[in-house]
């Protein structure tokens, strides 16, 4: 008899706050109140969110009893069907596969061999199941501001007393005052200062360049000028014969030459080493292989991949002693949780 265990799990999560799959783990439902999204203008109904734990392995009898009552089989047969389902899920998870429970979520193992759960968007709250999000929009209200009676009374009491229009005398006219005109700002001084600054800067650059040329000429070996007359040729030849040639000192190696020598030495050491390939895992799905490959690249390894009927993912490096291979294997085991790392080539 073919029994759909995931359908029983989905049905029971609507009726119970917790459900245990014997020998595998348990689901726990947490109630969440209605939430409002003011940006999107929606109100979501109350719901129940699921979480999974591997520590809940003690059988609570809910799943077994539901299978017995639904299919009319014995308790031993129901336990046997559940054990076969658990063994199948454990086998798929050990092969780095993703186990999908329709309507509930997906299960997979991470790189430290811990089961992770990704719930679906199913609302397991039976009271609000199937209710769509409610759309809303804010209501704009207009408000008329009326002055307070007390403010009106206070403003009227502070007014000055009125006078008879006939008795009002015009105010005296102000005396004429002299206001000198403002002088326009002169930019002659600022312009002269800028010209003087540019001239000083030009002179400084010319002086620095001339000093640099004089120094370069002093470093160059001195040469004798060609004589224009026979008397100058005789005097030059006698002077050269009586003087000694200066000793040429070999220049020291620059920093760039020393760095280049160290890089050449490091390349020569890599050439003398041997290539080693360590296979971390052989996976059947390419998406899992891509996840492992991206993890190794983030850690700075030179990734080795081979895609045929299955996908091999590992690293490759040059070594000079066998102890380097063991160090790399220990590092990869600590990073990915895989203990049986295969040495493909060395």
Backbone torsions as a table, in degrees:
resi	resn	phi	psi	omega
1	UNK	NA	130.6	-179.9
2	UNK	-90.7	117.5	-178.0
3	UNK	-114.4	128.7	-179.5
4	UNK	-87.9	94.4	-178.4
5	UNK	-65.8	-44.5	179.4
6	UNK	-58.1	-32.4	177.7
7	UNK	-66.0	-38.7	176.4
8	UNK	-64.7	-39.4	-179.9
9	UNK	-64.3	-43.1	-180.0
10	UNK	-64.1	-40.8	-179.1
11	UNK	-66.7	-41.6	-176.3
12	UNK	-71.9	-25.6	178.9
13	UNK	-70.8	-20.8	172.9
14	UNK	-73.0	-26.1	-172.3
15	UNK	-101.2	-20.1	-174.9
16	UNK	-129.9	154.7	178.2
17	UNK	-81.4	-20.2	180.0
18	UNK	-146.4	147.3	-180.0
19	UNK	-144.6	129.0	-177.3
20	UNK	-109.5	131.3	170.2
21	UNK	-96.1	110.3	-172.0
22	UNK	-56.2	129.7	177.4
23	UNK	79.1	3.6	-177.4
24	UNK	-127.4	-53.9	-178.5
25	UNK	162.7	-175.5	-176.6
26	UNK	-139.0	152.6	176.7
27	UNK	-104.1	140.9	177.9
28	UNK	-126.1	131.8	-179.1
29	UNK	-103.1	134.3	178.5
30	UNK	-119.2	127.6	-179.1
31	UNK	-79.6	135.6	177.0
32	UNK	-122.2	138.6	-179.4
33	UNK	-75.1	175.4	177.1
34	UNK	-65.9	140.7	-178.2
35	UNK	-122.8	149.0	-179.6
36	UNK	-115.6	130.4	175.3
37	UNK	-103.7	100.9	-175.8
38	UNK	-73.4	-24.0	178.7
39	UNK	-74.4	-49.2	179.8
40	UNK	-82.9	-13.7	178.9
41	UNK	73.1	41.1	-179.6
42	UNK	-132.1	153.3	174.7
43	UNK	-122.2	120.1	-179.8
44	UNK	-92.8	143.8	-178.6
45	UNK	-74.4	163.1	176.1
46	UNK	-59.1	149.1	-175.1
47	UNK	-146.8	174.2	173.5
48	UNK	-123.6	124.0	179.0
49	UNK	-102.0	145.3	-175.5
50	UNK	-102.3	149.5	170.8
51	UNK	-139.6	153.9	-175.7
52	UNK	-122.4	143.4	178.0
53	UNK	-138.9	133.2	177.2
54	UNK	-74.5	-16.9	-176.2
55	UNK	-77.5	-16.9	179.6
56	UNK	-87.5	83.9	-176.9
57	UNK	-113.2	-10.2	-179.0
58	UNK	-75.1	129.9	-175.3
59	UNK	-68.9	125.8	174.6
60	UNK	-94.5	-3.2	174.8
61	UNK	82.1	-3.9	-175.5
62	UNK	-70.2	-48.6	-176.7
63	UNK	-67.6	-42.7	-179.0
64	UNK	-63.7	-45.2	-177.9
65	UNK	-65.3	-36.8	179.7
66	UNK	-66.5	-38.8	177.7
67	UNK	-67.0	-40.1	179.4
68	UNK	-63.7	-46.2	-176.9
69	UNK	-71.3	-33.0	-177.0
70	UNK	-75.5	-43.6	-173.2
71	UNK	-104.0	-6.0	177.3
72	UNK	66.2	37.9	178.2
73	UNK	-110.2	173.5	-178.9
74	UNK	-78.7	165.9	179.6
75	UNK	-66.0	-37.4	179.6
76	UNK	-64.7	-41.0	178.4
77	UNK	-66.4	-37.7	178.3
78	UNK	-65.4	-40.8	177.4
79	UNK	-64.3	-39.1	179.6
80	UNK	-64.2	-40.1	178.8
81	UNK	-64.9	-41.8	179.2
82	UNK	-65.8	-40.2	179.0
83	UNK	-63.4	-39.8	177.4
84	UNK	-64.6	-39.0	178.5
85	UNK	-65.0	-40.7	179.1
86	UNK	-66.5	-41.8	178.9
87	UNK	-62.5	-39.4	178.9
88	UNK	-64.9	-42.5	178.3
89	UNK	-65.2	-41.8	179.4
90	UNK	-63.1	-37.8	178.9
91	UNK	-65.7	-43.2	179.0
92	UNK	-65.7	-40.1	179.6
93	UNK	-67.4	-34.1	178.6
94	UNK	-67.6	-27.1	177.6
95	UNK	-87.6	16.2	-179.8
96	UNK	62.9	29.6	176.7
97	UNK	-92.6	161.4	178.1
98	UNK	-102.4	124.3	180.0
99	UNK	-96.1	124.5	-177.5
100	UNK	-108.1	125.1	172.7
101	UNK	-104.0	107.0	-175.0
102	UNK	-56.2	130.8	179.8
103	UNK	80.4	-9.9	-177.4
104	UNK	-111.3	-57.6	-179.3
105	UNK	161.0	-165.8	-177.5
106	UNK	-124.9	144.4	179.9
107	UNK	-120.9	140.4	175.9
108	UNK	-156.0	164.0	178.4
109	UNK	-104.4	137.1	177.3
110	UNK	-85.0	-169.6	-174.8
111	UNK	-75.9	-9.1	174.1
112	UNK	-107.9	21.4	173.9
113	UNK	62.7	34.0	174.8
114	UNK	-107.3	137.2	-178.6
115	UNK	-76.9	127.8	177.6
116	UNK	-111.4	147.7	-175.7
117	UNK	-124.7	129.2	176.0
118	UNK	-114.8	103.3	-176.5
119	UNK	-72.2	151.4	173.1
120	UNK	-80.4	177.3	-178.2
121	UNK	-85.9	21.1	-178.8
122	UNK	-74.0	133.8	176.1
123	UNK	-92.9	109.3	-177.3
124	UNK	-88.5	11.2	174.1
125	UNK	-84.8	110.9	-175.3
126	UNK	-64.9	-26.9	-177.7
127	UNK	-73.7	-28.7	-177.8
128	UNK	-119.5	16.4	-178.0
129	UNK	-66.3	132.0	177.3
130	UNK	86.5	-2.1	179.9
131	UNK	-78.4	127.5	-180.0
132	UNK	-78.4	162.4	175.2
133	UNK	-63.5	141.8	-178.5
134	UNK	-92.7	126.6	178.1
135	UNK	-84.8	140.6	177.2
136	UNK	-145.3	162.0	176.9
137	UNK	-142.2	144.5	-178.9
138	UNK	-66.8	148.5	-179.5
139	UNK	-98.0	126.1	179.0
140	UNK	-92.3	128.7	179.8
141	UNK	-119.3	141.6	175.1
142	UNK	-99.6	137.8	-175.9
143	UNK	-127.2	125.6	177.9
144	UNK	-91.9	129.5	-179.4
145	UNK	-95.7	118.3	178.2
146	UNK	-105.0	136.4	179.6
147	UNK	-67.6	145.6	179.1
148	UNK	-74.4	149.1	-179.0
149	UNK	-64.7	-36.3	-180.0
150	UNK	-65.9	-38.5	179.2
151	UNK	-65.5	-38.1	178.4
152	UNK	-64.5	-42.9	-179.7
153	UNK	-65.1	-40.0	-179.8
154	UNK	-66.7	-36.7	-179.7
155	UNK	-70.0	-32.8	179.9
156	UNK	-75.4	-32.6	-179.8
157	UNK	-73.1	-27.0	-178.6
158	UNK	-84.4	-1.0	179.9
159	UNK	-73.1	142.2	178.5
160	UNK	-70.1	153.5	-179.6
161	UNK	-66.6	144.5	-179.5
162	UNK	-81.3	150.2	179.4
163	UNK	-116.4	164.6	178.2
164	UNK	-70.4	130.3	-178.9
165	UNK	-60.7	-27.2	-179.2
166	UNK	-74.1	-26.4	-176.9
167	UNK	-91.8	0.7	-177.5
168	UNK	-77.1	127.5	177.2
169	UNK	-100.6	140.8	-179.3
170	UNK	-68.6	148.9	180.0
171	UNK	-69.2	150.1	179.8
172	UNK	-66.5	146.8	178.9
173	UNK	-76.9	138.6	179.7
174	UNK	-72.0	149.4	178.7
175	UNK	-72.2	148.9	180.0
176	UNK	-71.9	132.8	179.1
177	UNK	-117.8	154.4	-179.7
178	UNK	-97.8	124.5	177.3
179	UNK	-121.0	109.2	-178.5
180	UNK	-66.4	148.9	178.6
181	UNK	-71.1	143.3	178.7
182	UNK	-76.1	136.6	177.9
183	UNK	-75.7	141.9	178.5
184	UNK	-71.1	141.9	-178.7
185	UNK	-67.4	130.1	-179.6
186	UNK	-94.8	132.8	179.6
187	UNK	-103.8	12.1	-177.9
188	UNK	-66.4	-44.7	-179.5
189	UNK	-62.3	-41.9	-179.8
190	UNK	-65.8	-39.2	179.6
191	UNK	-65.8	-40.5	178.4
192	UNK	-63.8	-39.6	178.8
193	UNK	-63.3	-40.5	-179.9
194	UNK	-66.6	-40.5	179.2
195	UNK	-64.4	-40.8	179.0
196	UNK	-64.1	-39.1	179.1
197	UNK	-65.3	-41.4	178.4
198	UNK	-66.2	-38.4	178.3
199	UNK	-65.5	-40.9	177.9
200	UNK	-63.3	-41.7	179.6
201	UNK	-65.1	-39.4	178.7
202	UNK	-65.2	-41.3	178.7
203	UNK	-64.6	-40.0	179.5
204	UNK	-64.7	-41.8	179.2
205	UNK	-65.1	-40.9	179.0
206	UNK	-64.3	-40.9	179.5
207	UNK	-65.8	-41.5	-180.0
208	UNK	-65.9	-38.7	-179.6
209	UNK	-67.6	-39.5	179.2
210	UNK	-65.9	-39.1	177.0
211	UNK	-64.1	-37.8	179.5
212	UNK	-66.1	-40.5	178.7
213	UNK	-66.9	-39.2	178.0
214	UNK	-62.9	-40.6	179.2
215	UNK	-66.3	-38.7	179.0
216	UNK	-66.3	-36.6	179.1
217	UNK	-69.9	-32.7	177.7
218	UNK	-68.8	-33.8	-179.4
219	UNK	-73.1	-26.9	-179.1
220	UNK	-72.5	147.9	177.7
221	UNK	-64.7	139.8	-178.4
222	UNK	-75.7	139.3	176.9
223	UNK	-122.7	150.7	-179.4
224	UNK	-87.5	141.2	176.7
225	UNK	-79.0	150.7	177.5
226	UNK	-70.3	137.5	-178.9
227	UNK	-77.2	142.1	177.8
228	UNK	-93.3	-20.8	180.0
229	UNK	-129.1	166.0	-179.0
230	UNK	-67.4	-32.3	179.6
231	UNK	-68.7	-39.1	178.4
232	UNK	-68.0	-35.8	178.7
233	UNK	-64.1	-41.2	179.7
234	UNK	-66.0	-41.1	-179.4
235	UNK	-66.9	-37.4	179.4
236	UNK	-68.2	-42.2	-179.7
237	UNK	-63.4	-39.8	178.8
238	UNK	-67.9	-36.8	-179.9
239	UNK	-67.8	-41.5	178.8
240	UNK	-65.1	-36.8	-178.8
241	UNK	-67.7	-32.9	-176.1
242	UNK	-87.9	-10.1	-179.1
243	UNK	-106.0	152.2	178.9
244	UNK	-95.3	146.7	177.2
245	UNK	-72.3	138.0	179.6
246	UNK	-68.4	146.4	178.3
247	UNK	-72.7	136.8	-179.7
248	UNK	-94.5	119.7	-179.2
249	UNK	-96.9	126.4	-179.5
250	UNK	-66.5	132.3	-179.9
251	UNK	-68.4	147.6	178.7
252	UNK	-71.1	157.6	179.4
253	UNK	-70.4	136.9	179.1
254	UNK	-78.9	170.3	-179.7
255	UNK	-64.5	-36.3	-179.4
256	UNK	-65.9	-37.8	179.4
257	UNK	-66.8	-40.0	178.9
258	UNK	-65.5	-38.8	177.6
259	UNK	-64.6	-40.6	179.4
260	UNK	-63.2	-38.6	178.8
261	UNK	-65.1	-39.8	179.3
262	UNK	-66.4	-37.8	178.2
263	UNK	-65.8	-39.1	178.7
264	UNK	-65.9	-36.4	178.5
265	UNK	-66.4	-39.4	179.1
266	UNK	-66.2	-38.7	178.2
267	UNK	-65.9	-37.6	179.7
268	UNK	-66.0	-35.1	177.9
269	UNK	-67.0	-38.0	177.8
270	UNK	-65.9	-37.3	179.5
271	UNK	-65.1	-36.1	-179.9
272	UNK	-73.6	-20.6	-179.4
273	UNK	-77.7	174.1	-179.7
274	UNK	-110.9	149.2	180.0
275	UNK	-83.9	132.8	178.1
276	UNK	-125.9	138.6	178.6
277	UNK	-121.9	123.8	177.7
278	UNK	-111.8	121.1	179.8
279	UNK	-93.1	116.5	-178.3
280	UNK	-80.2	-44.6	-177.1
281	UNK	-156.1	152.1	173.4
282	UNK	-116.5	112.2	-170.6
283	UNK	-113.4	152.4	-179.6
284	UNK	-91.8	-26.7	180.0
285	UNK	-103.8	137.0	-176.0
286	UNK	-70.7	-31.6	-178.6
287	UNK	-65.7	-36.0	175.5
288	UNK	-68.8	-36.2	177.5
289	UNK	-65.7	-38.0	179.1
290	UNK	-65.9	-35.9	178.4
291	UNK	-64.0	-45.5	179.8
292	UNK	-65.7	-38.3	179.6
293	UNK	-64.1	-41.3	178.7
294	UNK	-66.5	-34.8	177.9
295	UNK	-64.1	-43.6	-179.7
296	UNK	-66.9	-36.9	178.7
297	UNK	-66.7	-36.8	178.4
298	UNK	-64.5	-30.9	179.1
299	UNK	-82.9	-0.4	174.8
300	UNK	89.4	15.8	179.7
301	UNK	-85.9	154.3	171.6
302	UNK	-84.7	104.7	-168.3
303	UNK	-78.6	137.8	173.8
304	UNK	-114.1	128.9	178.6
305	UNK	-134.0	149.7	175.6
306	UNK	-144.7	118.5	-174.6
307	UNK	-112.9	108.9	174.2
308	UNK	-130.9	-121.8	174.5
309	UNK	-69.0	-30.7	173.6
310	UNK	-127.5	174.9	-174.9
311	UNK	-116.1	113.5	176.1
312	UNK	-94.3	132.3	-179.8
313	UNK	-129.4	132.2	179.3
314	UNK	-164.9	-157.3	179.2
315	UNK	-132.1	162.7	176.1
316	UNK	-136.7	142.2	-177.5
317	UNK	-159.7	166.7	176.4
318	UNK	-100.6	140.2	-178.8
319	UNK	-136.7	159.1	177.8
320	UNK	-119.2	-14.9	178.2
321	UNK	-140.3	150.2	-179.3
322	UNK	-63.3	-22.2	-179.4
323	UNK	-66.1	-25.9	178.2
324	UNK	-66.5	-33.0	178.5
325	UNK	-65.8	-43.5	-179.6
326	UNK	-65.6	-35.7	177.9
327	UNK	-64.7	-42.3	178.7
328	UNK	-64.4	-40.3	179.1
329	UNK	-64.1	-41.0	178.7
330	UNK	-64.5	-40.2	178.7
331	UNK	-63.3	-43.9	-179.5
332	UNK	-67.0	-38.1	178.5
333	UNK	-63.9	-41.3	178.0
334	UNK	-66.9	-32.3	-177.6
335	UNK	-78.2	-46.4	-172.3
336	UNK	-102.9	-14.6	-177.1
337	UNK	81.3	6.1	179.3
338	UNK	-93.6	124.5	-177.1
339	UNK	-95.3	-31.3	-177.7
340	UNK	-93.2	72.8	178.1
341	UNK	-85.3	128.6	-173.6
342	UNK	-94.9	133.1	174.4
343	UNK	-89.7	106.2	-175.5
344	UNK	-83.1	-34.2	-177.5
345	UNK	-152.5	136.6	173.3
346	UNK	-160.7	NA	NA
